[in-house]
């Protein structure tokens, strides 16, 4: 709520994307028996993180008036980028594990 009593809901889409990403991340952890679904969910979460970063950039550049906006760097600004990198690494490891399991099944 600003000084005039007007409520600002411009950050609500960010909350929705982040909540969806958290739910999918939790589902991804517990789907360890189905590696290909797990890899797909990692890809979806990478997409959500990319959309989140684009949304925050658009909000900073176009939606919020520049005279009302003050930018200060904090550690939390980096967390979506870190999450994107970790999802990328996890997806690569899951796919490599699936290839290893398929190779071991062929040998038997």
Jmol script that loads the backbone (N, CA, C; Angstrom):
load data "model"
ATOM      1  N   UNK A   1       0.854  -1.170   0.000  1.00  0.00           N
ATOM      2  CA  UNK A   1       0.000   0.000   0.000  1.00  0.00           C
ATOM      3  C   UNK A   1       0.899   1.231   0.000  1.00  0.00           C
ATOM      4  N   UNK A   2       0.666   2.143  -0.922  1.00  0.00           N
ATOM      5  CA  UNK A   2       1.464   3.365  -0.965  1.00  0.00           C
ATOM      6  C   UNK A   2       0.839   4.441  -0.078  1.00  0.00           C
ATOM      7  N   UNK A   3       1.385   5.624  -0.115  1.00  0.00           N
ATOM      8  CA  UNK A   3       0.913   6.709   0.744  1.00  0.00           C
ATOM      9  C   UNK A   3      -0.500   7.158   0.446  1.00  0.00           C
ATOM     10  N   UNK A   4      -0.979   6.927  -0.752  1.00  0.00           N
ATOM     11  CA  UNK A   4      -2.341   7.336  -1.133  1.00  0.00           C
ATOM     12  C   UNK A   4      -3.384   6.278  -0.819  1.00  0.00           C
ATOM     13  N   UNK A   5      -2.984   5.152  -0.273  1.00  0.00           N
ATOM     14  CA  UNK A   5      -3.915   4.072   0.022  1.00  0.00           C
ATOM     15  C   UNK A   5      -4.133   3.128  -1.144  1.00  0.00           C
ATOM     16  N   UNK A   6      -3.385   3.308  -2.208  1.00  0.00           N
ATOM     17  CA  UNK A   6      -3.521   2.461  -3.393  1.00  0.00           C
ATOM     18  C   UNK A   6      -2.678   1.196  -3.206  1.00  0.00           C
ATOM     19  N   UNK A   7      -3.276   0.040  -3.489  1.00  0.00           N
ATOM     20  CA  UNK A   7      -2.566  -1.233  -3.347  1.00  0.00           C
ATOM     21  C   UNK A   7      -1.876  -1.568  -4.660  1.00  0.00           C
ATOM     22  N   UNK A   8      -0.664  -2.117  -4.554  1.00  0.00           N
ATOM     23  CA  UNK A   8       0.130  -2.459  -5.730  1.00  0.00           C
ATOM     24  C   UNK A   8       0.278  -3.977  -5.796  1.00  0.00           C
ATOM     25  N   UNK A   9      -0.242  -4.574  -6.860  1.00  0.00           N
ATOM     26  CA  UNK A   9      -0.165  -6.016  -7.045  1.00  0.00           C
ATOM     27  C   UNK A   9       0.756  -6.381  -8.212  1.00  0.00           C
ATOM     28  N   UNK A  10       1.712  -5.545  -8.542  1.00  0.00           N
ATOM     29  CA  UNK A  10       2.547  -5.801  -9.707  1.00  0.00           C
ATOM     30  C   UNK A  10       3.502  -6.969  -9.502  1.00  0.00           C
ATOM     31  N   UNK A  11       3.751  -7.363  -8.258  1.00  0.00           N
ATOM     32  CA  UNK A  11       4.666  -8.482  -8.004  1.00  0.00           C
ATOM     33  C   UNK A  11       3.938  -9.822  -7.888  1.00  0.00           C
ATOM     34  N   UNK A  12       2.629  -9.843  -8.021  1.00  0.00           N
ATOM     35  CA  UNK A  12       1.872 -11.097  -7.903  1.00  0.00           C
ATOM     36  C   UNK A  12       2.255 -12.144  -8.948  1.00  0.00           C
ATOM     37  N   UNK A  13       2.477 -11.782 -10.212  1.00  0.00           N
ATOM     38  CA  UNK A  13       2.911 -12.815 -11.167  1.00  0.00           C
ATOM     39  C   UNK A  13       4.236 -13.463 -10.767  1.00  0.00           C
ATOM     40  N   UNK A  14       5.123 -12.695 -10.158  1.00  0.00           N
ATOM     41  CA  UNK A  14       6.387 -13.262  -9.685  1.00  0.00           C
ATOM     42  C   UNK A  14       6.141 -14.303  -8.611  1.00  0.00           C
ATOM     43  N   UNK A  15       5.209 -14.011  -7.717  1.00  0.00           N
ATOM     44  CA  UNK A  15       4.878 -14.963  -6.649  1.00  0.00           C
ATOM     45  C   UNK A  15       4.278 -16.238  -7.224  1.00  0.00           C
ATOM     46  N   UNK A  16       3.424 -16.106  -8.227  1.00  0.00           N
ATOM     47  CA  UNK A  16       2.795 -17.285  -8.849  1.00  0.00           C
ATOM     48  C   UNK A  16       3.856 -18.160  -9.505  1.00  0.00           C
ATOM     49  N   UNK A  17       4.767 -17.554 -10.288  1.00  0.00           N
ATOM     50  CA  UNK A  17       5.819 -18.336 -10.948  1.00  0.00           C
ATOM     51  C   UNK A  17       6.716 -19.011  -9.924  1.00  0.00           C
ATOM     52  N   UNK A  18       7.057 -18.302  -8.853  1.00  0.00           N
ATOM     53  CA  UNK A  18       7.925 -18.872  -7.830  1.00  0.00           C
ATOM     54  C   UNK A  18       7.226 -20.006  -7.074  1.00  0.00           C
ATOM     55  N   UNK A  19       5.934 -19.855  -6.782  1.00  0.00           N
ATOM     56  CA  UNK A  19       5.188 -20.910  -6.102  1.00  0.00           C
ATOM     57  C   UNK A  19       5.082 -22.161  -6.975  1.00  0.00           C
ATOM     58  N   UNK A  20       4.802 -21.981  -8.272  1.00  0.00           N
ATOM     59  CA  UNK A  20       4.752 -23.126  -9.186  1.00  0.00           C
ATOM     60  C   UNK A  20       6.106 -23.821  -9.268  1.00  0.00           C
ATOM     61  N   UNK A  21       7.154 -23.048  -9.296  1.00  0.00           N
ATOM     62  CA  UNK A  21       8.496 -23.618  -9.357  1.00  0.00           C
ATOM     63  C   UNK A  21       8.817 -24.415  -8.097  1.00  0.00           C
ATOM     64  N   UNK A  22       8.399 -23.912  -6.946  1.00  0.00           N
ATOM     65  CA  UNK A  22       8.634 -24.637  -5.690  1.00  0.00           C
ATOM     66  C   UNK A  22       7.871 -25.959  -5.647  1.00  0.00           C
ATOM     67  N   UNK A  23       6.626 -25.931  -6.079  1.00  0.00           N
ATOM     68  CA  UNK A  23       5.816 -27.159  -6.087  1.00  0.00           C
ATOM     69  C   UNK A  23       6.420 -28.183  -7.036  1.00  0.00           C
ATOM     70  N   UNK A  24       6.791 -27.750  -8.235  1.00  0.00           N
ATOM     71  CA  UNK A  24       7.385 -28.676  -9.200  1.00  0.00           C
ATOM     72  C   UNK A  24       8.731 -29.180  -8.706  1.00  0.00           C
ATOM     73  N   UNK A  25       9.490 -28.326  -8.026  1.00  0.00           N
ATOM     74  CA  UNK A  25      10.768 -28.756  -7.459  1.00  0.00           C
ATOM     75  C   UNK A  25      10.590 -29.848  -6.416  1.00  0.00           C
ATOM     76  N   UNK A  26       9.576 -29.706  -5.559  1.00  0.00           N
ATOM     77  CA  UNK A  26       9.301 -30.749  -4.552  1.00  0.00           C
ATOM     78  C   UNK A  26       8.845 -32.046  -5.206  1.00  0.00           C
ATOM     79  N   UNK A  27       8.005 -31.950  -6.234  1.00  0.00           N
ATOM     80  CA  UNK A  27       7.559 -33.144  -6.946  1.00  0.00           C
ATOM     81  C   UNK A  27       8.753 -33.823  -7.621  1.00  0.00           C
ATOM     82  N   UNK A  28       9.654 -33.024  -8.168  1.00  0.00           N
ATOM     83  CA  UNK A  28      10.833 -33.557  -8.853  1.00  0.00           C
ATOM     84  C   UNK A  28      11.692 -34.382  -7.908  1.00  0.00           C
ATOM     85  N   UNK A  29      11.850 -33.920  -6.691  1.00  0.00           N
ATOM     86  CA  UNK A  29      12.676 -34.632  -5.715  1.00  0.00           C
ATOM     87  C   UNK A  29      12.109 -36.026  -5.436  1.00  0.00           C
ATOM     88  N   UNK A  30      10.797 -36.128  -5.310  1.00  0.00           N
ATOM     89  CA  UNK A  30      10.192 -37.401  -4.920  1.00  0.00           C
ATOM     90  C   UNK A  30       9.866 -38.326  -6.101  1.00  0.00           C
ATOM     91  N   UNK A  31      10.163 -37.913  -7.308  1.00  0.00           N
ATOM     92  CA  UNK A  31       9.955 -38.766  -8.481  1.00  0.00           C
ATOM     93  C   UNK A  31      11.260 -39.429  -8.918  1.00  0.00           C
ATOM     94  N   UNK A  32      12.091 -39.815  -7.972  1.00  0.00           N
ATOM     95  CA  UNK A  32      13.405 -40.377  -8.302  1.00  0.00           C
ATOM     96  C   UNK A  32      13.312 -41.736  -8.976  1.00  0.00           C
ATOM     97  N   UNK A  33      12.201 -42.427  -8.894  1.00  0.00           N
ATOM     98  CA  UNK A  33      12.050 -43.726  -9.559  1.00  0.00           C
ATOM     99  C   UNK A  33      11.828 -43.568 -11.059  1.00  0.00           C
ATOM    100  N   UNK A  34      11.297 -42.442 -11.470  1.00  0.00           N
ATOM    101  CA  UNK A  34      11.009 -42.179 -12.879  1.00  0.00           C
ATOM    102  C   UNK A  34      11.944 -41.059 -13.351  1.00  0.00           C
ATOM    103  N   UNK A  35      13.131 -41.457 -13.799  1.00  0.00           N
ATOM    104  CA  UNK A  35      14.173 -40.482 -14.126  1.00  0.00           C
ATOM    105  C   UNK A  35      13.816 -39.597 -15.306  1.00  0.00           C
ATOM    106  N   UNK A  36      13.139 -40.103 -16.308  1.00  0.00           N
ATOM    107  CA  UNK A  36      12.814 -39.278 -17.470  1.00  0.00           C
ATOM    108  C   UNK A  36      11.776 -38.212 -17.109  1.00  0.00           C
ATOM    109  N   UNK A  37      10.818 -38.550 -16.252  1.00  0.00           N
ATOM    110  CA  UNK A  37       9.868 -37.549 -15.758  1.00  0.00           C
ATOM    111  C   UNK A  37      10.610 -36.508 -14.921  1.00  0.00           C
ATOM    112  N   UNK A  38      11.551 -36.976 -14.136  1.00  0.00           N
ATOM    113  CA  UNK A  38      12.345 -36.076 -13.314  1.00  0.00           C
ATOM    114  C   UNK A  38      13.143 -35.099 -14.193  1.00  0.00           C
ATOM    115  N   UNK A  39      13.728 -35.590 -15.269  1.00  0.00           N
ATOM    116  CA  UNK A  39      14.472 -34.722 -16.185  1.00  0.00           C
ATOM    117  C   UNK A  39      13.529 -33.724 -16.862  1.00  0.00           C
ATOM    118  N   UNK A  40      12.336 -34.166 -17.209  1.00  0.00           N
ATOM    119  CA  UNK A  40      11.357 -33.263 -17.820  1.00  0.00           C
ATOM    120  C   UNK A  40      10.920 -32.174 -16.844  1.00  0.00           C
ATOM    121  N   UNK A  41      10.708 -32.559 -15.592  1.00  0.00           N
ATOM    122  CA  UNK A  41      10.325 -31.577 -14.588  1.00  0.00           C
ATOM    123  C   UNK A  41      11.445 -30.575 -14.331  1.00  0.00           C
ATOM    124  N   UNK A  42      12.685 -31.026 -14.417  1.00  0.00           N
ATOM    125  CA  UNK A  42      13.816 -30.092 -14.300  1.00  0.00           C
ATOM    126  C   UNK A  42      13.805 -29.094 -15.450  1.00  0.00           C
ATOM    127  N   UNK A  43      13.495 -29.570 -16.643  1.00  0.00           N
ATOM    128  CA  UNK A  43      13.419 -28.674 -17.807  1.00  0.00           C
ATOM    129  C   UNK A  43      12.282 -27.665 -17.641  1.00  0.00           C
ATOM    130  N   UNK A  44      11.149 -28.121 -17.124  1.00  0.00           N
ATOM    131  CA  UNK A  44      10.024 -27.212 -16.878  1.00  0.00           C
ATOM    132  C   UNK A  44      10.416 -26.166 -15.839  1.00  0.00           C
ATOM    133  N   UNK A  45      11.108 -26.596 -14.795  1.00  0.00           N
ATOM    134  CA  UNK A  45      11.539 -25.644 -13.782  1.00  0.00           C
ATOM    135  C   UNK A  45      12.563 -24.657 -14.325  1.00  0.00           C
ATOM    136  N   UNK A  46      13.418 -25.112 -15.233  1.00  0.00           N
ATOM    137  CA  UNK A  46      14.357 -24.194 -15.874  1.00  0.00           C
ATOM    138  C   UNK A  46      13.584 -23.150 -16.684  1.00  0.00           C
ATOM    139  N   UNK A  47      12.536 -23.580 -17.361  1.00  0.00           N
ATOM    140  CA  UNK A  47      11.695 -22.654 -18.108  1.00  0.00           C
ATOM    141  C   UNK A  47      11.018 -21.657 -17.169  1.00  0.00           C
ATOM    142  N   UNK A  48      10.499 -22.148 -16.037  1.00  0.00           N
ATOM    143  CA  UNK A  48       9.865 -21.261 -15.059  1.00  0.00           C
ATOM    144  C   UNK A  48      10.861 -20.244 -14.509  1.00  0.00           C
ATOM    145  N   UNK A  49      12.087 -20.673 -14.240  1.00  0.00           N
ATOM    146  CA  UNK A  49      13.102 -19.740 -13.739  1.00  0.00           C
ATOM    147  C   UNK A  49      13.436 -18.698 -14.800  1.00  0.00           C
ATOM    148  N   UNK A  50      13.510 -19.111 -16.060  1.00  0.00           N
ATOM    149  CA  UNK A  50      13.786 -18.159 -17.148  1.00  0.00           C
ATOM    150  C   UNK A  50      12.643 -17.156 -17.279  1.00  0.00           C
ATOM    151  N   UNK A  51      11.398 -17.633 -17.198  1.00  0.00           N
ATOM    152  CA  UNK A  51      10.241 -16.739 -17.269  1.00  0.00           C
ATOM    153  C   UNK A  51      10.247 -15.794 -16.072  1.00  0.00           C
ATOM    154  N   UNK A  52      10.606 -16.306 -14.903  1.00  0.00           N
ATOM    155  CA  UNK A  52      10.667 -15.475 -13.705  1.00  0.00           C
ATOM    156  C   UNK A  52      11.686 -14.356 -13.880  1.00  0.00           C
ATOM    157  N   UNK A  53      12.862 -14.710 -14.404  1.00  0.00           N
ATOM    158  CA  UNK A  53      13.905 -13.697 -14.603  1.00  0.00           C
ATOM    159  C   UNK A  53      13.483 -12.673 -15.658  1.00  0.00           C
ATOM    160  N   UNK A  54      12.825 -13.122 -16.728  1.00  0.00           N
ATOM    161  CA  UNK A  54      12.325 -12.187 -17.744  1.00  0.00           C
ATOM    162  C   UNK A  54      11.237 -11.288 -17.176  1.00  0.00           C
ATOM    163  N   UNK A  55      10.379 -11.851 -16.346  1.00  0.00           N
ATOM    164  CA  UNK A  55       9.305 -11.085 -15.732  1.00  0.00           C
ATOM    165  C   UNK A  55       9.864 -10.010 -14.805  1.00  0.00           C
ATOM    166  N   UNK A  56      10.855 -10.350 -13.995  1.00  0.00           N
ATOM    167  CA  UNK A  56      11.433  -9.357 -13.086  1.00  0.00           C
ATOM    168  C   UNK A  56      12.166  -8.277 -13.881  1.00  0.00           C
ATOM    169  N   UNK A  57      12.833  -8.670 -14.970  1.00  0.00           N
ATOM    170  CA  UNK A  57      13.516  -7.679 -15.804  1.00  0.00           C
ATOM    171  C   UNK A  57      12.511  -6.739 -16.462  1.00  0.00           C
ATOM    172  N   UNK A  58      11.411  -7.287 -16.968  1.00  0.00           N
ATOM    173  CA  UNK A  58      10.375  -6.453 -17.576  1.00  0.00           C
ATOM    174  C   UNK A  58       9.744  -5.533 -16.546  1.00  0.00           C
ATOM    175  N   UNK A  59       9.560  -6.039 -15.347  1.00  0.00           N
ATOM    176  CA  UNK A  59       8.976  -5.227 -14.293  1.00  0.00           C
ATOM    177  C   UNK A  59       9.903  -4.069 -13.939  1.00  0.00           C
ATOM    178  N   UNK A  60      11.195  -4.344 -13.849  1.00  0.00           N
ATOM    179  CA  UNK A  60      12.156  -3.298 -13.505  1.00  0.00           C
ATOM    180  C   UNK A  60      12.259  -2.268 -14.629  1.00  0.00           C
ATOM    181  N   UNK A  61      12.283  -2.748 -15.867  1.00  0.00           N
ATOM    182  CA  UNK A  61      12.520  -1.838 -16.986  1.00  0.00           C
ATOM    183  C   UNK A  61      11.274  -1.089 -17.467  1.00  0.00           C
ATOM    184  N   UNK A  62      10.114  -1.743 -17.444  1.00  0.00           N
ATOM    185  CA  UNK A  62       8.956  -1.158 -18.109  1.00  0.00           C
ATOM    186  C   UNK A  62       7.773  -0.844 -17.188  1.00  0.00           C
ATOM    187  N   UNK A  63       7.519  -1.653 -16.191  1.00  0.00           N
ATOM    188  CA  UNK A  63       6.284  -1.506 -15.424  1.00  0.00           C
ATOM    189  C   UNK A  63       6.420  -0.486 -14.302  1.00  0.00           C
ATOM    190  N   UNK A  64       7.466  -0.620 -13.493  1.00  0.00           N
ATOM    191  CA  UNK A  64       7.635   0.273 -12.355  1.00  0.00           C
ATOM    192  C   UNK A  64       8.211   1.596 -12.849  1.00  0.00           C
ATOM    193  N   UNK A  65       7.573   2.710 -12.506  1.00  0.00           N
ATOM    194  CA  UNK A  65       8.128   4.011 -12.919  1.00  0.00           C
ATOM    195  C   UNK A  65       9.520   4.210 -12.323  1.00  0.00           C
ATOM    196  N   UNK A  66      10.432   4.745 -13.118  1.00  0.00           N
ATOM    197  CA  UNK A  66      11.825   4.871 -12.704  1.00  0.00           C
ATOM    198  C   UNK A  66      11.995   5.812 -11.522  1.00  0.00           C
ATOM    199  N   UNK A  67      11.140   6.799 -11.373  1.00  0.00           N
ATOM    200  CA  UNK A  67      11.298   7.713 -10.244  1.00  0.00           C
ATOM    201  C   UNK A  67      10.890   7.081  -8.919  1.00  0.00           C
ATOM    202  N   UNK A  68      10.079   6.012  -8.960  1.00  0.00           N
ATOM    203  CA  UNK A  68       9.674   5.314  -7.738  1.00  0.00           C
ATOM    204  C   UNK A  68      10.560   4.113  -7.427  1.00  0.00           C
ATOM    205  N   UNK A  69      11.485   3.816  -8.299  1.00  0.00           N
ATOM    206  CA  UNK A  69      12.254   2.583  -8.173  1.00  0.00           C
ATOM    207  C   UNK A  69      13.695   2.897  -7.788  1.00  0.00           C
ATOM    208  N   UNK A  70      14.158   2.234  -6.742  1.00  0.00           N
ATOM    209  CA  UNK A  70      15.569   2.340  -6.371  1.00  0.00           C
ATOM    210  C   UNK A  70      16.149   0.933  -6.400  1.00  0.00           C
ATOM    211  N   UNK A  71      17.243   0.787  -7.085  1.00  0.00           N
ATOM    212  CA  UNK A  71      17.869  -0.525  -7.253  1.00  0.00           C
ATOM    213  C   UNK A  71      18.988  -0.672  -6.243  1.00  0.00           C
ATOM    214  N   UNK A  72      18.962  -1.764  -5.518  1.00  0.00           N
ATOM    215  CA  UNK A  72      20.089  -2.118  -4.659  1.00  0.00           C
ATOM    216  C   UNK A  72      20.313  -3.611  -4.774  1.00  0.00           C
ATOM    217  N   UNK A  73      21.556  -3.969  -4.908  1.00  0.00           N
ATOM    218  CA  UNK A  73      21.922  -5.364  -5.119  1.00  0.00           C
ATOM    219  C   UNK A  73      21.884  -6.115  -3.794  1.00  0.00           C
ATOM    220  N   UNK A  74      21.321  -7.310  -3.814  1.00  0.00           N
ATOM    221  CA  UNK A  74      21.338  -8.173  -2.642  1.00  0.00           C
ATOM    222  C   UNK A  74      21.548  -9.616  -3.112  1.00  0.00           C
ATOM    223  N   UNK A  75      21.853 -10.462  -2.166  1.00  0.00           N
ATOM    224  CA  UNK A  75      22.112 -11.864  -2.475  1.00  0.00           C
ATOM    225  C   UNK A  75      20.885 -12.549  -3.059  1.00  0.00           C
ATOM    226  N   UNK A  76      19.712 -12.165  -2.609  1.00  0.00           N
ATOM    227  CA  UNK A  76      18.482 -12.831  -3.067  1.00  0.00           C
ATOM    228  C   UNK A  76      18.203 -12.594  -4.548  1.00  0.00           C
ATOM    229  N   UNK A  77      18.771 -11.553  -5.126  1.00  0.00           N
ATOM    230  CA  UNK A  77      18.594 -11.303  -6.557  1.00  0.00           C
ATOM    231  C   UNK A  77      19.258 -12.410  -7.369  1.00  0.00           C
ATOM    232  N   UNK A  78      20.322 -12.994  -6.841  1.00  0.00           N
ATOM    233  CA  UNK A  78      21.070 -14.026  -7.549  1.00  0.00           C
ATOM    234  C   UNK A  78      20.446 -15.423  -7.427  1.00  0.00           C
ATOM    235  N   UNK A  79      19.544 -15.621  -6.501  1.00  0.00           N
ATOM    236  CA  UNK A  79      19.021 -16.968  -6.243  1.00  0.00           C
ATOM    237  C   UNK A  79      18.299 -17.604  -7.434  1.00  0.00           C
ATOM    238  N   UNK A  80      17.480 -16.903  -8.210  1.00  0.00           N
ATOM    239  CA  UNK A  80      16.880 -17.547  -9.386  1.00  0.00           C
ATOM    240  C   UNK A  80      17.925 -17.989 -10.413  1.00  0.00           C
ATOM    241  N   UNK A  81      18.986 -17.221 -10.559  1.00  0.00           N
ATOM    242  CA  UNK A  81      20.055 -17.604 -11.484  1.00  0.00           C
ATOM    243  C   UNK A  81      20.762 -18.854 -10.970  1.00  0.00           C
ATOM    244  N   UNK A  82      21.003 -18.889  -9.673  1.00  0.00           N
ATOM    245  CA  UNK A  82      21.627 -20.071  -9.053  1.00  0.00           C
ATOM    246  C   UNK A  82      20.714 -21.280  -9.208  1.00  0.00           C
ATOM    247  N   UNK A  83      19.404 -21.097  -9.003  1.00  0.00           N
ATOM    248  CA  UNK A  83      18.449 -22.196  -9.157  1.00  0.00           C
ATOM    249  C   UNK A  83      18.442 -22.711 -10.590  1.00  0.00           C
ATOM    250  N   UNK A  84      18.491 -21.797 -11.556  1.00  0.00           N
ATOM    251  CA  UNK A  84      18.518 -22.203 -12.966  1.00  0.00           C
ATOM    252  C   UNK A  84      19.758 -23.053 -13.253  1.00  0.00           C
ATOM    253  N   UNK A  85      20.908 -22.627 -12.768  1.00  0.00           N
ATOM    254  CA  UNK A  85      22.151 -23.369 -12.984  1.00  0.00           C
ATOM    255  C   UNK A  85      22.090 -24.735 -12.315  1.00  0.00           C
ATOM    256  N   UNK A  86      21.555 -24.791 -11.099  1.00  0.00           N
ATOM    257  CA  UNK A  86      21.456 -26.070 -10.394  1.00  0.00           C
ATOM    258  C   UNK A  86      20.467 -27.023 -11.067  1.00  0.00           C
ATOM    259  N   UNK A  87      19.360 -26.495 -11.594  1.00  0.00           N
ATOM    260  CA  UNK A  87      18.427 -27.345 -12.341  1.00  0.00           C
ATOM    261  C   UNK A  87      19.085 -27.879 -13.608  1.00  0.00           C
ATOM    262  N   UNK A  88      19.889 -27.055 -14.266  1.00  0.00           N
ATOM    263  CA  UNK A  88      20.594 -27.496 -15.469  1.00  0.00           C
ATOM    264  C   UNK A  88      21.563 -28.628 -15.147  1.00  0.00           C
ATOM    265  N   UNK A  89      22.327 -28.471 -14.071  1.00  0.00           N
ATOM    266  CA  UNK A  89      23.281 -29.512 -13.658  1.00  0.00           C
ATOM    267  C   UNK A  89      22.539 -30.783 -13.250  1.00  0.00           C
ATOM    268  N   UNK A  90      21.445 -30.643 -12.523  1.00  0.00           N
ATOM    269  CA  UNK A  90      20.664 -31.811 -12.095  1.00  0.00           C
ATOM    270  C   UNK A  90      20.094 -32.553 -13.292  1.00  0.00           C
ATOM    271  N   UNK A  91      19.584 -31.817 -14.269  1.00  0.00           N
ATOM    272  CA  UNK A  91      19.016 -32.463 -15.453  1.00  0.00           C
ATOM    273  C   UNK A  91      20.070 -33.244 -16.223  1.00  0.00           C
ATOM    274  N   UNK A  92      21.250 -32.651 -16.370  1.00  0.00           N
ATOM    275  CA  UNK A  92      22.332 -33.372 -17.053  1.00  0.00           C
ATOM    276  C   UNK A  92      22.717 -34.634 -16.302  1.00  0.00           C
ATOM    277  N   UNK A  93      22.777 -34.571 -14.975  1.00  0.00           N
ATOM    278  CA  UNK A  93      23.139 -35.745 -14.177  1.00  0.00           C
ATOM    279  C   UNK A  93      22.057 -36.818 -14.236  1.00  0.00           C
ATOM    280  N   UNK A  94      20.805 -36.419 -14.248  1.00  0.00           N
ATOM    281  CA  UNK A  94      19.700 -37.382 -14.334  1.00  0.00           C
ATOM    282  C   UNK A  94      19.738 -38.112 -15.669  1.00  0.00           C
ATOM    283  N   UNK A  95      19.964 -37.373 -16.751  1.00  0.00           N
ATOM    284  CA  UNK A  95      20.030 -37.996 -18.074  1.00  0.00           C
ATOM    285  C   UNK A  95      21.237 -38.920 -18.171  1.00  0.00           C
ATOM    286  N   UNK A  96      22.373 -38.519 -17.601  1.00  0.00           N
ATOM    287  CA  UNK A  96      23.555 -39.385 -17.605  1.00  0.00           C
ATOM    288  C   UNK A  96      23.302 -40.653 -16.795  1.00  0.00           C
ATOM    289  N   UNK A  97      22.597 -40.535 -15.686  1.00  0.00           N
ATOM    290  CA  UNK A  97      22.259 -41.703 -14.875  1.00  0.00           C
ATOM    291  C   UNK A  97      21.330 -42.643 -15.635  1.00  0.00           C
ATOM    292  N   UNK A  98      20.371 -42.086 -16.363  1.00  0.00           N
ATOM    293  CA  UNK A  98      19.456 -42.916 -17.152  1.00  0.00           C
ATOM    294  C   UNK A  98      20.213 -43.667 -18.246  1.00  0.00           C
ATOM    295  N   UNK A  99      21.168 -43.009 -18.882  1.00  0.00           N
ATOM    296  CA  UNK A  99      21.983 -43.682 -19.896  1.00  0.00           C
ATOM    297  C   UNK A  99      22.799 -44.803 -19.272  1.00  0.00           C
ATOM    298  N   UNK A 100      23.321 -44.572 -18.084  1.00  0.00           N
ATOM    299  CA  UNK A 100      24.094 -45.597 -17.389  1.00  0.00           C
ATOM    300  C   UNK A 100      23.230 -46.804 -17.042  1.00  0.00           C
ATOM    301  N   UNK A 101      22.021 -46.565 -16.586  1.00  0.00           N
ATOM    302  CA  UNK A 101      21.108 -47.665 -16.245  1.00  0.00           C
ATOM    303  C   UNK A 101      20.726 -48.443 -17.502  1.00  0.00           C
ATOM    304  N   UNK A 102      20.460 -47.757 -18.598  1.00  0.00           N
ATOM    305  CA  UNK A 102      20.121 -48.455 -19.839  1.00  0.00           C
ATOM    306  C   UNK A 102      21.278 -49.267 -20.363  1.00  0.00           C
ATOM    307  N   UNK A 103      22.492 -48.752 -20.215  1.00  0.00           N
ATOM    308  CA  UNK A 103      23.687 -49.505 -20.640  1.00  0.00           C
ATOM    309  C   UNK A 103      23.876 -50.744 -19.779  1.00  0.00           C
ATOM    310  N   UNK A 104      23.604 -50.636 -18.500  1.00  0.00           N
ATOM    311  CA  UNK A 104      23.742 -51.789 -17.608  1.00  0.00           C
ATOM    312  C   UNK A 104      22.668 -52.825 -17.917  1.00  0.00           C
ATOM    313  N   UNK A 105      21.474 -52.408 -18.315  1.00  0.00           N
ATOM    314  CA  UNK A 105      20.416 -53.362 -18.677  1.00  0.00           C
ATOM    315  C   UNK A 105      20.781 -54.113 -19.958  1.00  0.00           C
ATOM    316  N   UNK A 106      21.447 -53.462 -20.878  1.00  0.00           N
ATOM    317  CA  UNK A 106      21.862 -54.120 -22.114  1.00  0.00           C
ATOM    318  C   UNK A 106      22.904 -55.198 -21.878  1.00  0.00           C
ATOM    319  N   UNK A 107      23.771 -54.963 -20.918  1.00  0.00           N
ATOM    320  CA  UNK A 107      24.846 -55.913 -20.628  1.00  0.00           C
ATOM    321  C   UNK A 107      24.285 -57.196 -20.059  1.00  0.00           C
ATOM    322  N   UNK A 108      23.235 -57.125 -19.277  1.00  0.00           N
ATOM    323  CA  UNK A 108      22.650 -58.322 -18.674  1.00  0.00           C
ATOM    324  C   UNK A 108      22.081 -59.147 -19.749  1.00  0.00           C
TER     325      UNK A 108
END
end "model"
wireframe off; spacefill off
backbone 0.3
color backbone group
